[in-house]
């Protein structure tokens, strides 16, 4: 386990990257796949080094990225998505990619 806020260093140190937000693992994938095709909106913002901002996510029951997410849905505010397998070794916690069940 190597913790870093620098995605380039993280990809150099390991072959898998886990992205956390507000203490929750929101995406986990092989390093190359994550860097080429980040699926969670926060991961995309983080990798592209856009300003993320603090927001008020700690006050929410649902997704910690809800108030800043361009793809948010009503369920995202009510219930935090579970980390689910999406593809070969790729896990994501985002309702955009799976149902609320």
C-alpha positions in Angstrom: 0.0 0.0 0.0 1.4 3.4 -1.1 -0.6 6.5 -0.4 0.0 9.6 -2.6 -1.8 12.6 -4.0 0.4 12.4 -7.1 -1.1 10.0 -9.6 2.2 9.8 -11.6 4.1 8.7 -8.6 1.3 6.2 -7.7 1.4 4.6 -11.1 5.2 4.3 -11.0 5.0 2.6 -7.6 2.3 0.0 -8.4 0.4 -1.7 -11.1 -3.0 -0.9 -9.5 -4.4 2.5 -8.3 -7.2 3.0 -5.8 -8.8 6.4 -5.7 -10.3 7.6 -2.4 -12.6 10.5 -1.6 -13.9 11.4 1.8 -12.5 8.2 3.2 -14.3 6.0 0.6 -12.7 3.9 -2.1 -14.4 5.1 -5.2 -12.4 3.5 -8.0 -9.8 0.7 -8.2 -8.2 -0.4 -11.5 -5.0 -1.4 -13.1 -2.8 1.7 -13.3 -2.7 2.0 -17.1 -6.4 1.4 -17.5 -7.2 4.1 -14.9 -4.9 6.6 -16.4 -6.2 6.0 -19.9 -9.9 5.8 -19.0 -10.9 7.1 -15.6 -14.6 6.3 -15.1 -15.6 8.0 -11.9 -16.1 11.8 -12.4 -13.8 12.6 -9.4 -11.0 10.4 -10.8 -11.3 12.1 -14.1 -11.0 15.5 -12.4 -8.1 14.4 -10.2 -6.1 12.9 -13.1 -6.6 15.9 -15.3 -5.6 18.1 -12.4 -8.6 20.3 -12.5 -9.7 22.1 -9.4 -11.8 19.8 -7.3 -12.7 22.1 -4.4 -13.7 21.1 -0.9 -17.5 21.2 -1.4 -19.9 20.1 1.3 -19.6 16.4 0.7 -19.0 15.4 4.3 -22.5 16.5 5.1 -24.1 14.1 2.6 -25.3 10.5 3.2 -24.7 9.7 -0.5 -21.9 10.1 -2.9 -19.1 12.3 -1.5 -18.7 13.9 -4.9 -22.5 14.7 -5.3 -22.3 18.5 -5.0 -19.6 18.8 -7.6 -20.4 16.0 -10.0 -21.6 16.9 -13.5 -23.4 13.5 -13.8 -25.2 13.4 -10.5 -28.5 11.7 -10.2 -31.1 11.9 -7.4 -30.0 8.6 -5.9 -26.5 9.9 -5.5 -27.6 12.3 -2.9 -29.6 9.7 -0.9 -27.4 6.7 -0.9 -23.6 6.1 -1.4 -22.9 3.8 -4.3 -21.1 0.5 -3.5 -17.8 -0.4 -5.1 -18.7 -2.9 -7.8 -16.8 -4.7 -10.5 -17.2 -3.1 -13.9 -14.6 -4.8 -16.0 -11.4 -6.8 -15.8 -9.9 -5.7 -12.5 -11.8 -2.4 -12.6 -14.1 -1.4 -9.7 -16.1 1.7 -9.4 -18.6 3.3 -6.9 -20.8 5.3 -9.2 -24.5 4.9 -10.2 -23.6 6.0 -13.7 -22.3 2.5 -14.2 -24.7 0.3 -12.2 -28.1 0.3 -10.7 -29.0 1.4 -7.1 -29.6 -2.3 -6.1 
